[in-house]
Amino acid sequence: MTLNQSARLSVAPMMDWTDRHCRYLHRLMSRRTLLYTEMVTSPALVRGGARHLLRFDRSEHPVALQLGGSDPAELAEAARMGADEGYDEINLNVGCPSDRVQSGTFGAVLMKTPGLVADCARAMAAAVEVPVTVKCRIGVDDQDPATVLPDFLSRMRDAGVRRIAIHARKAWLQGLSPKENRDIPPLDHDLVFRMKERFPDLHLSINGGIESLEQAKGFLDRGIDGVMIGRAAYHAPWDILGTADGEIWGEAPPFSDASQVVVAMLPHIEEHLASGGRLNAVTRHMMGLFAGRPGARAWRRLLSEEAHRDGAGTEVVERALDTVGARMAAE
Ligand SMILES: Cc1cc2nc3c(=O)[nH]c(=O)nc-3n(C[C@H](O)[C@H](O)[C@H](O)COP(=O)(O)O)c2cc1C
Protein backbone atom coordinates (compact mmCIF):
# COMPACT_ATOMS: atom_id res chain seq x y z
CA MET A 1 0.00 0.00 0.00
CA THR A 2 1.34 3.46 -0.84
CA LEU A 3 1.93 6.07 1.82
CA ASN A 4 -0.77 8.25 0.28
CA GLN A 5 -3.26 5.42 0.72
CA SER A 6 -2.21 5.00 4.35
CA ALA A 7 -2.63 8.75 4.78
CA ARG A 8 -6.39 8.38 4.27
CA LEU A 9 -6.30 8.22 8.05
CA SER A 10 -3.50 9.50 10.25
CA VAL A 11 -2.91 10.17 13.91
CA ALA A 12 -1.67 13.75 14.32
CA PRO A 13 1.73 14.62 15.76
CA MET A 14 1.30 15.55 19.43
CA MET A 15 4.12 16.66 21.71
CA ASP A 16 4.45 14.54 24.82
CA TRP A 17 1.69 12.24 23.56
CA THR A 18 2.62 10.48 20.32
CA ASP A 19 5.89 9.08 21.61
CA ARG A 20 7.11 5.64 20.60
CA HIS A 21 5.01 3.83 23.22
CA CYS A 22 1.86 5.58 22.07
CA ARG A 23 2.64 4.78 18.45
CA TYR A 24 3.34 1.15 19.31
CA LEU A 25 -0.10 0.96 20.91
CA HIS A 26 -1.79 2.66 17.98
CA ARG A 27 -0.06 0.41 15.49
CA LEU A 28 -1.36 -2.70 17.26
CA MET A 29 -4.90 -1.51 16.57
CA SER A 30 -4.43 -0.43 12.97
CA ARG A 31 -1.88 -1.77 10.53
CA ARG A 32 -2.59 0.95 7.97
CA THR A 33 -3.12 4.30 9.69
CA LEU A 34 -0.20 6.67 9.15
CA LEU A 35 1.40 7.61 12.47
CA TYR A 36 3.34 10.77 13.26
CA THR A 37 6.03 11.38 15.85
CA GLU A 38 5.99 14.28 18.24
CA MET A 39 7.69 17.33 16.75
CA VAL A 40 11.47 17.10 16.96
CA THR A 41 13.31 20.35 16.32
CA SER A 42 16.10 20.50 13.79
CA PRO A 43 18.41 22.38 16.20
CA ALA A 44 17.98 19.58 18.76
CA LEU A 45 18.91 16.98 16.16
CA VAL A 46 21.64 18.76 14.26
CA ARG A 47 23.24 20.93 16.92
CA GLY A 48 22.11 19.12 20.07
CA GLY A 49 23.04 15.64 18.88
CA ALA A 50 19.69 14.36 20.16
CA ARG A 51 19.59 11.36 17.87
CA HIS A 52 17.89 9.31 20.58
CA LEU A 53 14.72 11.34 19.84
CA LEU A 54 14.48 9.45 16.56
CA ARG A 55 14.20 6.03 18.13
CA PHE A 56 11.24 3.96 17.00
CA ASP A 57 10.17 0.36 16.72
CA ARG A 58 10.15 -1.26 13.28
CA SER A 59 6.55 -2.31 13.82
CA GLU A 60 5.53 1.37 13.73
CA HIS A 61 5.74 1.65 9.92
CA PRO A 62 4.27 3.55 8.19
CA VAL A 63 5.57 6.33 10.43
CA ALA A 64 6.41 9.96 9.68
CA LEU A 65 8.91 12.13 11.51
CA GLN A 66 7.71 15.65 12.19
CA LEU A 67 10.41 18.32 12.26
CA GLY A 68 10.28 21.86 13.57
CA GLY A 69 12.64 24.51 12.33
CA SER A 70 13.10 27.30 9.81
CA ASP A 71 16.67 27.01 8.60
CA PRO A 72 16.68 25.23 5.23
CA ALA A 73 20.17 23.74 5.55
CA GLU A 74 19.59 22.59 9.11
CA LEU A 75 16.19 21.11 8.26
CA ALA A 76 17.75 19.32 5.30
CA GLU A 77 20.33 17.78 7.61
CA ALA A 78 17.66 16.81 10.15
CA ALA A 79 15.53 15.30 7.36
CA ARG A 80 18.53 13.27 6.24
CA MET A 81 19.02 11.97 9.77
CA GLY A 82 15.36 10.98 9.92
CA ALA A 83 15.44 9.24 6.56
CA ASP A 84 18.64 7.40 7.53
CA GLU A 85 16.89 6.23 10.66
CA GLY A 86 14.18 4.69 8.48
CA TYR A 87 11.22 7.08 8.69
CA ASP A 88 8.80 6.78 5.79
CA GLU A 89 8.11 10.50 5.51
CA ILE A 90 9.47 13.78 6.83
CA ASN A 91 6.89 16.38 7.81
CA LEU A 92 7.47 20.06 8.51
CA ASN A 93 5.50 21.71 11.31
CA VAL A 94 3.89 24.99 10.23
CA GLY A 95 1.08 24.83 12.77
CA CYS A 96 2.36 24.83 16.30
CA PRO A 97 1.72 28.12 18.11
CA SER A 98 3.62 27.76 21.39
CA ASP A 99 5.80 30.61 22.68
CA ARG A 100 8.87 28.51 23.01
CA VAL A 101 8.48 27.44 19.46
CA GLN A 102 7.78 30.97 18.21
CA SER A 103 10.99 32.25 19.73
CA GLY A 104 12.95 29.83 17.55
CA THR A 105 10.80 30.66 14.50
CA PHE A 106 9.12 27.32 14.19
CA GLY A 107 5.57 26.31 13.64
CA ALA A 108 2.55 28.46 12.87
CA VAL A 109 4.41 31.79 12.73
CA LEU A 110 5.92 30.49 9.46
CA MET A 111 2.49 30.94 7.83
CA LYS A 112 3.65 34.57 7.55
CA THR A 113 6.73 33.67 5.53
CA PRO A 114 5.59 31.09 2.97
CA GLY A 115 8.63 31.78 0.79
CA LEU A 116 10.88 30.63 3.61
CA VAL A 117 8.73 27.51 4.16
CA ALA A 118 9.07 26.73 0.45
CA ASP A 119 12.86 27.09 0.72
CA CYS A 120 12.83 24.73 3.71
CA ALA A 121 10.68 22.16 1.90
CA ARG A 122 12.87 22.34 -1.20
CA ALA A 123 16.05 21.84 0.80
CA MET A 124 14.51 18.92 2.70
CA ALA A 125 13.19 17.27 -0.46
CA ALA A 126 16.60 17.57 -2.10
CA ALA A 127 18.20 15.84 0.88
CA VAL A 128 15.99 12.72 1.10
CA GLU A 129 14.28 10.12 -1.06
CA VAL A 130 11.19 9.80 1.13
CA PRO A 131 8.27 12.24 0.73
CA VAL A 132 8.49 15.62 2.42
CA THR A 133 5.09 16.84 3.62
CA VAL A 134 3.80 19.87 5.52
CA LYS A 135 1.29 20.37 8.32
CA CYS A 136 -0.12 23.88 8.46
CA ARG A 137 -2.93 26.08 9.75
CA ILE A 138 -5.34 28.03 7.54
CA GLY A 139 -3.64 31.26 8.62
CA VAL A 140 -2.49 33.20 11.67
CA ASP A 141 -3.57 36.39 13.43
CA ASP A 142 -5.24 38.84 11.06
CA GLN A 143 -4.43 36.93 7.88
CA ASP A 144 -7.38 36.17 5.60
CA PRO A 145 -7.36 32.36 5.20
CA ALA A 146 -9.21 32.49 1.89
CA THR A 147 -6.24 34.44 0.49
CA VAL A 148 -3.21 33.12 2.33
CA LEU A 149 -4.05 29.42 2.28
CA PRO A 150 -4.22 29.03 -1.53
CA ASP A 151 -1.05 31.10 -1.87
CA PHE A 152 0.66 28.89 0.72
CA LEU A 153 -0.49 25.69 -0.98
CA SER A 154 0.61 26.77 -4.43
CA ARG A 155 4.04 27.71 -3.11
CA MET A 156 4.29 24.30 -1.45
CA ARG A 157 3.30 22.62 -4.69
CA ASP A 158 5.95 24.60 -6.56
CA ALA A 159 8.49 23.47 -3.96
CA GLY A 160 7.64 19.83 -4.73
CA VAL A 161 5.41 19.06 -1.74
CA ARG A 162 2.62 16.67 -2.73
CA ARG A 163 0.81 16.02 0.56
CA ILE A 164 -0.31 18.57 3.15
CA ALA A 165 -2.31 18.25 6.36
CA ILE A 166 -4.34 21.32 7.20
CA HIS A 167 -5.47 22.09 10.75
CA ALA A 168 -8.63 23.91 9.74
CA ARG A 169 -8.38 26.86 12.12
CA LYS A 170 -6.17 29.89 12.51
CA ALA A 171 -3.56 30.19 15.22
CA TRP A 172 -3.65 33.42 17.17
CA LEU A 173 -0.06 33.99 18.10
CA GLN A 174 -0.68 36.57 20.79
CA GLY A 175 -2.82 36.09 23.84
CA LEU A 176 -3.84 32.44 23.51
CA SER A 177 -2.09 29.47 25.05
CA PRO A 178 -1.23 26.56 22.74
CA LYS A 179 -4.14 24.65 24.26
CA GLU A 180 -6.59 27.51 23.64
CA ASN A 181 -5.24 27.73 20.09
CA ARG A 182 -6.60 24.22 19.50
CA ASP A 183 -10.11 25.16 20.54
CA ILE A 184 -10.86 28.87 20.34
CA PRO A 185 -10.16 29.98 16.76
CA PRO A 186 -13.19 28.66 14.86
CA LEU A 187 -12.90 25.64 12.59
CA ASP A 188 -13.40 26.13 8.87
CA HIS A 189 -13.56 22.65 7.39
CA ASP A 190 -15.30 23.95 4.26
CA LEU A 191 -12.27 26.03 3.34
CA VAL A 192 -10.20 22.83 3.22
CA PHE A 193 -12.74 21.28 0.84
CA ARG A 194 -12.55 24.39 -1.36
CA MET A 195 -8.77 23.97 -1.42
CA LYS A 196 -9.22 20.39 -2.59
CA GLU A 197 -11.27 21.65 -5.54
CA ARG A 198 -8.62 24.22 -6.34
CA PHE A 199 -5.64 21.88 -5.92
CA PRO A 200 -6.88 18.51 -7.18
CA ASP A 201 -3.31 17.29 -7.68
CA LEU A 202 -2.35 17.77 -4.01
CA HIS A 203 -3.14 15.12 -1.41
CA LEU A 204 -4.89 17.11 1.32
CA SER A 205 -5.68 15.83 4.79
CA ILE A 206 -8.18 17.66 6.92
CA ASN A 207 -7.47 18.07 10.63
CA GLY A 208 -9.16 19.68 13.59
CA GLY A 209 -12.11 18.72 15.76
CA ILE A 210 -12.79 15.34 14.17
CA GLU A 211 -14.29 13.22 16.91
CA SER A 212 -15.17 9.86 15.43
CA LEU A 213 -14.32 7.38 12.71
CA GLU A 214 -17.83 7.92 11.37
CA GLN A 215 -17.13 11.63 10.90
CA ALA A 216 -13.78 10.82 9.30
CA LYS A 217 -15.50 8.51 6.81
CA GLY A 218 -18.03 11.22 6.05
CA PHE A 219 -15.20 13.61 5.16
CA LEU A 220 -13.51 11.01 2.96
CA ASP A 221 -16.81 10.37 1.21
CA ARG A 222 -17.07 14.12 0.51
CA GLY A 223 -13.83 13.86 -1.45
CA ILE A 224 -10.99 14.88 0.83
CA ASP A 225 -7.91 12.67 0.47
CA GLY A 226 -7.12 12.14 4.11
CA VAL A 227 -8.32 12.74 7.65
CA MET A 228 -5.88 13.44 10.45
CA ILE A 229 -7.14 12.93 14.00
CA GLY A 230 -5.36 14.14 17.12
CA ARG A 231 -7.04 14.29 20.49
CA ALA A 232 -9.88 11.87 19.81
CA ALA A 233 -7.38 9.22 18.70
CA TYR A 234 -5.38 9.74 21.86
CA HIS A 235 -8.28 9.83 24.31
CA ALA A 236 -10.34 7.05 22.73
CA PRO A 237 -7.84 5.07 20.65
CA TRP A 238 -9.96 1.96 20.30
CA ASP A 239 -12.94 3.93 18.99
CA ILE A 240 -10.87 5.59 16.28
CA LEU A 241 -8.35 2.90 15.40
CA GLY A 242 -9.87 -0.42 16.49
CA THR A 243 -12.08 -0.75 13.42
CA ALA A 244 -10.23 1.66 11.09
CA ASP A 245 -8.57 -1.02 8.95
CA GLY A 246 -11.98 -2.46 8.11
CA GLU A 247 -13.86 0.82 7.76
CA ILE A 248 -11.27 2.77 5.78
CA TRP A 249 -9.30 0.13 3.84
CA GLY A 250 -11.66 -2.86 3.81
CA GLU A 251 -9.16 -5.09 5.61
CA ALA A 252 -9.62 -7.27 8.66
CA PRO A 253 -8.75 -5.32 11.82
CA PRO A 254 -6.06 -6.97 13.96
CA PHE A 255 -8.25 -7.34 17.08
CA SER A 256 -11.92 -7.54 17.92
CA ASP A 257 -11.83 -5.76 21.26
CA ALA A 258 -9.66 -3.48 23.37
CA SER A 259 -8.86 -6.17 25.96
CA GLN A 260 -6.91 -8.07 23.30
CA VAL A 261 -4.87 -4.95 22.65
CA VAL A 262 -3.91 -4.77 26.32
CA VAL A 263 -2.68 -8.37 26.23
CA ALA A 264 -0.74 -7.65 23.04
CA MET A 265 0.95 -4.68 24.75
CA LEU A 266 2.38 -6.82 27.57
CA PRO A 267 5.57 -7.98 25.78
CA HIS A 268 6.35 -4.38 24.80
CA ILE A 269 5.80 -3.26 28.39
CA GLU A 270 8.03 -6.04 29.68
CA GLU A 271 10.80 -5.07 27.29
CA HIS A 272 10.50 -1.45 28.39
CA LEU A 273 10.64 -2.42 32.09
CA ALA A 274 13.60 -4.71 31.48
CA SER A 275 15.51 -1.80 29.98
CA GLY A 276 14.95 0.21 33.17
CA GLY A 277 11.81 2.10 32.10
CA ARG A 278 8.79 2.83 34.24
CA LEU A 279 5.39 1.27 33.78
CA ASN A 280 3.45 4.52 33.54
CA ALA A 281 5.58 5.73 30.61
CA VAL A 282 3.61 3.18 28.60
CA THR A 283 0.32 2.88 30.46
CA ARG A 284 -0.37 6.63 30.39
CA HIS A 285 -1.16 6.21 26.69
CA MET A 286 -3.50 3.30 27.42
CA MET A 287 -5.83 5.15 29.79
CA GLY A 288 -8.49 5.76 27.13
CA LEU A 289 -8.61 2.23 25.74
CA PHE A 290 -11.99 1.49 27.31
CA ALA A 291 -13.39 5.02 27.03
CA GLY A 292 -17.16 4.97 27.14
CA ARG A 293 -17.31 1.27 28.07
CA PRO A 294 -18.07 -0.59 31.30
CA GLY A 295 -15.04 -0.63 33.55
CA ALA A 296 -13.42 2.44 31.94
CA ARG A 297 -13.28 4.35 35.19
CA ALA A 298 -11.91 1.47 37.26
CA TRP A 299 -9.28 0.83 34.55
CA ARG A 300 -8.12 4.43 34.62
CA ARG A 301 -8.19 4.64 38.39
CA LEU A 302 -6.12 1.53 38.97
CA LEU A 303 -3.52 2.54 36.40
CA SER A 304 -3.26 6.12 37.63
CA GLU A 305 -2.95 5.04 41.26
CA GLU A 306 -0.47 2.23 40.77
CA ALA A 307 1.46 2.45 37.51
CA HIS A 308 3.77 5.25 38.68
CA ARG A 309 4.96 3.34 41.77
CA ASP A 310 8.53 2.09 42.00
CA GLY A 311 8.73 -1.47 40.80
CA ALA A 312 5.21 -1.49 39.27
CA GLY A 313 5.08 -4.20 36.61
CA THR A 314 2.73 -5.89 34.18
CA GLU A 315 0.74 -7.39 37.09
CA VAL A 316 -0.80 -3.92 37.56
CA VAL A 317 -2.03 -3.96 33.97
CA GLU A 318 -3.32 -7.53 34.31
CA ARG A 319 -5.18 -6.63 37.48
CA ALA A 320 -6.71 -3.57 35.83
CA LEU A 321 -7.78 -5.73 32.90
CA ASP A 322 -9.42 -8.22 35.27
CA THR A 323 -11.40 -5.36 36.78
CA VAL A 324 -12.62 -4.34 33.33
CA GLY A 325 -13.57 -7.96 32.60
CA ALA A 326 -15.55 -8.16 35.83
CA ARG A 327 -17.40 -4.89 35.09
CA MET A 328 -18.20 -6.03 31.56
CA ALA A 329 -19.51 -9.36 32.84
CA ALA A 330 -21.71 -7.54 35.34
CA GLU A 331 -23.38 -5.41 32.64
C1 LIG B 1 -0.97 17.58 23.44
C2 LIG B 1 -0.88 18.07 22.02
C3 LIG B 1 0.36 18.26 21.43
C4 LIG B 1 0.47 18.69 20.10
N1 LIG B 1 1.70 18.76 19.51
C5 LIG B 1 1.80 19.02 18.17
C6 LIG B 1 3.04 18.91 17.49
O1 LIG B 1 4.08 18.54 18.05
N2 LIG B 1 3.06 19.20 16.16
C7 LIG B 1 1.93 19.59 15.48
O2 LIG B 1 1.99 19.82 14.27
N3 LIG B 1 0.75 19.68 16.11
C8 LIG B 1 0.66 19.39 17.43
N4 LIG B 1 -0.57 19.39 18.04
C9 LIG B 1 -1.76 19.70 17.24
C10 LIG B 1 -2.37 18.42 16.66
O3 LIG B 1 -1.48 17.78 15.78
C11 LIG B 1 -3.68 18.73 15.92
O4 LIG B 1 -3.40 19.59 14.82
C12 LIG B 1 -4.72 19.42 16.80
O5 LIG B 1 -4.82 18.78 18.07
C13 LIG B 1 -6.10 19.45 16.13
O6 LIG B 1 -6.56 18.13 15.86
P1 LIG B 1 -7.64 17.40 16.82
O7 LIG B 1 -8.79 18.36 17.00
O8 LIG B 1 -8.02 16.16 16.09
O9 LIG B 1 -6.95 17.15 18.13
C14 LIG B 1 -0.70 18.98 19.36
C15 LIG B 1 -1.94 18.78 19.97
C16 LIG B 1 -2.05 18.33 21.26
C17 LIG B 1 -3.41 18.10 21.88
The ligand as an SDF file (V2000), in Angstrom:
LIG
                    3D

 31 33  0  0  0  0  0  0  0  0999 V2000
   -0.9690   17.5760   23.4370 C   0  0  0  0  0  0  0  0  0  0  0  0
   -0.8760   18.0670   22.0180 C   0  0  0  0  0  0  0  0  0  0  0  0
    0.3560   18.2560   21.4270 C   0  0  0  0  0  0  0  0  0  0  0  0
    0.4670   18.6860   20.0980 C   0  0  0  0  0  0  0  0  0  0  0  0
    1.7000   18.7620   19.5100 N   0  0  0  0  0  0  0  0  0  0  0  0
    1.8010   19.0230   18.1750 C   0  0  0  0  0  0  0  0  0  0  0  0
    3.0410   18.9090   17.4880 C   0  0  0  0  0  0  0  0  0  0  0  0
    4.0820   18.5430   18.0470 O   0  0  0  0  0  0  0  0  0  0  0  0
    3.0610   19.2000   16.1570 N   0  0  0  0  0  0  0  0  0  0  0  0
    1.9320   19.5900   15.4810 C   0  0  0  0  0  0  0  0  0  0  0  0
    1.9880   19.8220   14.2730 O   0  0  0  0  0  0  0  0  0  0  0  0
    0.7490   19.6830   16.1120 N   0  0  0  0  0  0  0  0  0  0  0  0
    0.6600   19.3880   17.4300 C   0  0  0  0  0  0  0  0  0  0  0  0
   -0.5710   19.3940   18.0410 N   0  0  0  0  0  0  0  0  0  0  0  0
   -1.7610   19.7040   17.2390 C   0  0  0  0  0  0  0  0  0  0  0  0
   -2.3740   18.4220   16.6580 C   0  0  0  0  0  0  0  0  0  0  0  0
   -1.4780   17.7820   15.7790 O   0  0  0  0  0  0  0  0  0  0  0  0
   -3.6840   18.7270   15.9230 C   0  0  0  0  0  0  0  0  0  0  0  0
   -3.3990   19.5870   14.8240 O   0  0  0  0  0  0  0  0  0  0  0  0
   -4.7230   19.4210   16.8010 C   0  0  0  0  0  0  0  0  0  0  0  0
   -4.8190   18.7810   18.0680 O   0  0  0  0  0  0  0  0  0  0  0  0
   -6.0980   19.4520   16.1330 C   0  0  0  0  0  0  0  0  0  0  0  0
   -6.5610   18.1340   15.8650 O   0  0  0  0  0  0  0  0  0  0  0  0
   -7.6370   17.3990   16.8190 P   0  0  0  0  0  0  0  0  0  0  0  0
   -8.7860   18.3600   16.9970 O   0  0  0  0  0  0  0  0  0  0  0  0
   -8.0180   16.1580   16.0860 O   0  0  0  0  0  0  0  0  0  0  0  0
   -6.9530   17.1480   18.1280 O   0  0  0  0  0  0  0  0  0  0  0  0
   -0.6970   18.9820   19.3620 C   0  0  0  0  0  0  0  0  0  0  0  0
   -1.9440   18.7850   19.9660 C   0  0  0  0  0  0  0  0  0  0  0  0
   -2.0470   18.3270   21.2650 C   0  0  0  0  0  0  0  0  0  0  0  0
   -3.4110   18.1020   21.8770 C   0  0  0  0  0  0  0  0  0  0  0  0
  1  2  1  0
  2  3  1  0
  2 30  2  0
  3  4  2  0
  4  5  1  0
  4 28  1  0
  5  6  2  0
  6  7  1  0
  6 13  1  0
  7  8  2  0
  7  9  1  0
  9 10  1  0
 10 11  2  0
 10 12  1  0
 12 13  2  0
 13 14  1  0
 14 15  1  0
 14 28  1  0
 15 16  1  0
 16 17  1  0
 16 18  1  0
 18 19  1  0
 18 20  1  0
 20 21  1  0
 20 22  1  0
 22 23  1  0
 23 24  1  0
 24 25  2  0
 24 26  1  0
 24 27  1  0
 28 29  2  0
 29 30  1  0
 30 31  1  0
M  END
$$$$
